[in-house]
Amino acid sequence: SSVEFLEKLAEISLPILRKDFIIDPLQIKYTASTPASAVLLIAKLFREKCEELVRLVDYSHLVGIEPVVEIYDKKELEI
């Protein structure tokens, strides 16, 4: 799994991004217990529920993980 791969990267001293389909705060909480320093949040997954994307960004900061939000177009940027 991708999380096991993160554990293998623990030896390097570079930032690590968990690039997965993150849709739940539990995934972020789990990521915080790995060597990863950031999670990818794909705005397109939250087009109909932008408040959920905002909640995940806030939660990422709370647990010490940097959220990286991927956007594709202007509408997603506005979210």
SULHU-V214219 format. One record per residue. SS is DSSP state (@ for helix, = for strand, . for the rest). PHI is phi in degrees with one decimal (NA if undefined). Layout:
ss/phi
SS/PHI
SS/PHI
//
This chain:
ss/phi
./NA
@/-67.1
@/-70.3
@/-61.7
@/-63.3
@/-60.7
@/-61.9
@/-66.7
@/-85.8
@/-58.5
@/-74.7
./-84.2
./-110.4
./-113.9
./-60.7
./-121.7
=/-103.1
=/-85.2
./-102.3
./-145.1
./-89.0
./-85.8
./-132.9
./-140.1
@/-57.6
@/-62.1
@/-65.6
@/-69.8
@/-59.1
@/-63.7
@/-60.9
@/-63.0
./-90.8
./-108.9
./-72.0
./-62.9
./-111.7
=/-151.8
=/-126.1
=/-92.4
=/-114.4
=/-94.7
@/-57.2
@/-58.2
@/-69.0
@/-119.7
./-55.5
./-88.7
./-140.7
@/-63.7
@/-64.3
@/-69.6
@/-62.2
@/-60.8
@/-62.1
@/-68.3
@/-62.0
@/-62.1
@/-65.4
@/-57.4
@/-61.5
@/-59.1
./-94.4
./84.8
./-112.8
=/-79.2
=/-83.8
=/-112.3
=/-98.2
=/-89.6
./-122.6
./-114.1
./-142.7
@/-63.2
@/-59.8
@/-67.4
@/-63.6
@/-66.1
./-61.4
//
